[in-house]
Amino acid sequence: MTYKRIFTILFTGLISICSLIAQETKRPAVWGIAKMTFLVSDMEMAREYYGRFLGFDEAFSYPSPSGTVVSFKINDRQFLEFIVDKQAKEKKRLVSVSLETESVRDMLLYLQAQGVKVSPCITDGAGNEVIVTQDAAGNNVEFIDLKADGLHRKSKGKFLSENRISKRMHHAGLYAEKIDEQDPFWVKILKCKEIVRYPLDKTQPGVIQYLGLGDCTENIEHYSPCDENFSHPCFLVEDMQETIYTLKERRNGQTVNRPSIGKTKRWLLNLQTPDKTRVEFTEAYCIK
């Protein structure tokens, strides 16, 4: 047997082994949406809108390559974060959506085994381990392990204002160029399962789709057609009428839009910040 033949057999075997490992590598658990980070044109505007109007407490700040990150707390495991960019209104305002996992290093190995381009594992300015990749639409998706000695975990039990309009982010709405039942990142790589899509008739182009993360109840929403600034947090509220009335009482110049009934038969409320960044609210129950 020639050396060339031996090399061919060994190389083919190696490729087969790598392919088998990639197929058998289990995706680490994703425990929920940890945070969404947005550009804002002015931090005082963010404090007025997300702080006074929506009632979330400003918790802490930390450095990042893109600038100082200011964190507002939704609950002990979810945060909204902001970075000042004077041209935010003219840019894609979503910086990243962050998904919590217990082992960023295992997630890194898993994504690499699937052929995904992903950043090296680093410790961010808040003391957490993170990696970053992108989905098919170019959204930055961060996987984060919130460390016990990091700023997020150390804030447990603090900065939880009784005035906050919601106590949980229900889903992250993310820009998608189109609805794809076989989305290469969210479905094929992350193994997200479709909860529902509209129209229900899959012979027609999809308009809206909800994808479950698998290990938790939070999900990703895709809506198409839309612009790249569709991306938004959606907050869960128990009573939409009470939410609307509370916002009315606090508005002080802020616009409170009319509610609507969504395709999932729940009350929805969509607002916009002065930067034109979307903020959504959904009621916990279907209408009766």
N, C-alpha and C positions, 0 to 999 in steps of 0.2 A: 504494500500500500504506500503510495507516495505521500510526502509531507503535505502537499497541497490538499490531498484527499482527507488526510487526518485533520488538518486545520479546518476544512469545510465542515466536517462532522462535529468537531468540538464547538465551532462557532454557532452552528445550527442548534446544537444542544443547549448552549448558553442562552441563546435567544428564547428557546422554548421554556427554559427554567425561569428566566426573567418574566416572561409572559404569564407563567403559572403563578409566580409570586405576586404579580400585580393583580391577578384575578382573585387570589385567595386572601390578600391583605384586607383586613376588616377596617372599615371607616371608624375612627374614634367617635365617641358620642359627642353630640352637639346639644348642650343643655339649654340653649335659648339665645335670644338677641340681647347681648350685653350692652351695646350702645350704638348710636348713630352719630356721626360727626359731620358737621356742616360748616361751610364758609359763611361768615356774616360780614356785612360791610362796616358795622359799628358795634362794639361790644355793649355800649350803653343801650342801644336799640334791643339787643338780645336780652339784656337784663330786664328791660321794660316789658318785652313781649313774653319771654319764657319764664321770667321771674315774677314780676308783679301780676301780669294778666293771666298767665296759666298757673302761677303759684308754685313753681318748682324752685327749690333752694339752690343757690350757688354753693357748691361744696368745696372745690379746690381748683388749682391750676397746676400745670406742669409743662416742661419744655418738649418740643417736637421739632423735627427738621423743617416743618412747614410754619412754625411759629408757636406762640404760647397757646396751649389748649386750656379752655375754661370749661369746667364740668358742672352740669346741673343734674341733680339727683331725682330720679323717678321713684326708685325703690332701692333696696339694698343690693340688687344685682343688675339694675338697668340705669343707664345714664344717657343724657343728651350732651354732646360736647361741641364746642365752637372755636373756630380759628378766625381771626380778623383778616380780611382781605378787602381793601377799599374798592376793588373792582368786582366784588362778589356778585352783584346784580347781573353782570355781563358774563359770568362764568357758570360752569357746572358746579352747583353748590354742595352736592354730596361729596364729602371727602372719603368716607368709608362706612360700611356697616360691619359691626364686630360681632362674631359668633363665639360664645363661650365653649371651650373644650377643656378637659382636665389635663390633657397632655399635648401641648403645642408641638413638641418634638415628634410624637407619634403621628400627629396630623401632617407634619412636614414630610415624614417618610411615606405616609399613605398617598399624599398628593403627588409626590415625586414618582412613586411607583405607577401612578396613573398617567404619567407624562405631563403633569401640570407644571407650568412655570411658576415658581413661588420664591419669595424672598427668603434669605437666611433667617434663622430664629434669632431675635434680639430681645433685650430687656428695654421696654420703653421708658419714657421719662417719669411714669407713674409707678414703675417698679414691677410691671407685669411682663410675662413672656408673650411675644406676638410674632406672627408671620402674616404676610399679605400676598394675595393673588388677585386675579381679576376674573369676572364672569364674561360671558360672550358679548355683553353689551358694554363692557369696559368699566363696570362698577368695581371699585376696590372692595374686596372682601377680606376682612381681617379675622384671623382666629386668635383668640386671646385666652390665656390662663390667668385669671385674676388672683394674684398671689396674696397670701395672708399678710405679708408686710408691705403690699402695694397700697397706694392711696385709695383705691376703690374699696378694697376689703376693710381697710382701717377706718373707713367712714361708716361702718355698719352701725345702725341705730341712730345715726346723726343726720342732720339736714333733710328731715322728712316732714316738711311743712304740712300742717293740717289744711292749708289753703290750696294744696296742689289739686288740680282739676281731675287728675287721674292717678291711679296707683300702679298702672301697668301698661307697658307698650304691648299691644295685641299682635301687631305685625309690622314688618318693614315693607313699605311699598318701594319697589325698585324699577328704574327705567329698564325697559326691554324693547328691542327693535321690533320684535314680533313674539307672539305666543307660540311656544314650541313645546309640544308634549314630550319631546325627546331632547330637551335642552342639554347641551353637552356638559355643562358644569353642574347646574342644580339637580338635574335628574340623573344623568349618567355617572357623574363623579361623586356628588354628595348623596346620591340615593334618595333624594326628596321624592315624596309621593304626592301625586295630584289629589287635592281635597275636592276641588270643584273647578270647573271652567265654564265660561259662557261664550257663545251659545253652547248648550248641552250637545247639540248635533255637531259631531266632529267632522262632518263633511263641509261645514262652514268654517271660515277663518276664525280663530279665537280672538276674543276681545279682552277678556279678563281671566286670570288663572291664579289659584291659591295653591301653594306648595307647602306641605308639612315637612318640618325638619326631622321628624322621626322620633327623637328621644324626648320631646317636649310638646307643648300645645301651641307654641308660637309658630308663625309661618311667614312665608315670603309671598308678596302679591306682585304679579306682573300685569300690566295694563297696556294695551296697544290698540291703535296708534297713539303715541304720546311724545312729548319732548323730553330731553335728558334731565329736566328739572321736575319730572314727575315724582322722583324719589322723596319719600316722606315717612315720618313716624305716624302710626295710627294708635291712638290711645283708647283703651277700654273704659267705658263708663257704665254705671248701673242704671242711670236714669237720664236720658237725653234731654228731657224737658228741664230737669233741674240744672243740668250742665249749661244749657242755653241761657237759662235765667241768671245763673251765676256769672257767666261771661258778659251778659247784658249789663249787670250791675257793675262789673269791673272795667268795661270797655274803654272809657276815657279816650275816645278817638279811634279805637280799634274797630274794625268791621266785623260784625257777627252775621254770617250768611244764614240763609234759610236752610233747615235740615232737609234731607231727602231720604227716600226709601231705596236702599241698594238692591242689587240683584240677589243678594242672600237674604232678602226680606227683613233686614234690620235697619233701624234708623242710623243715618250717617250725617255727619256735619263736617264740611270741608272749609278750612280757613286758609288765609295766606298772611305771612309776615310782611312787614314793609319791604323786605328783600324779595318778595314774591316766592318764598319757599313755602311749600304746602304743609299743612298740619291737619290731620284727620282724626275724627272721633267716631267710634262705633259703639252702639249699645250692646249689652251682653245678651239680649234675648231677641228672638224674632218677634215681629209685630203681631198683635192679636186683634 
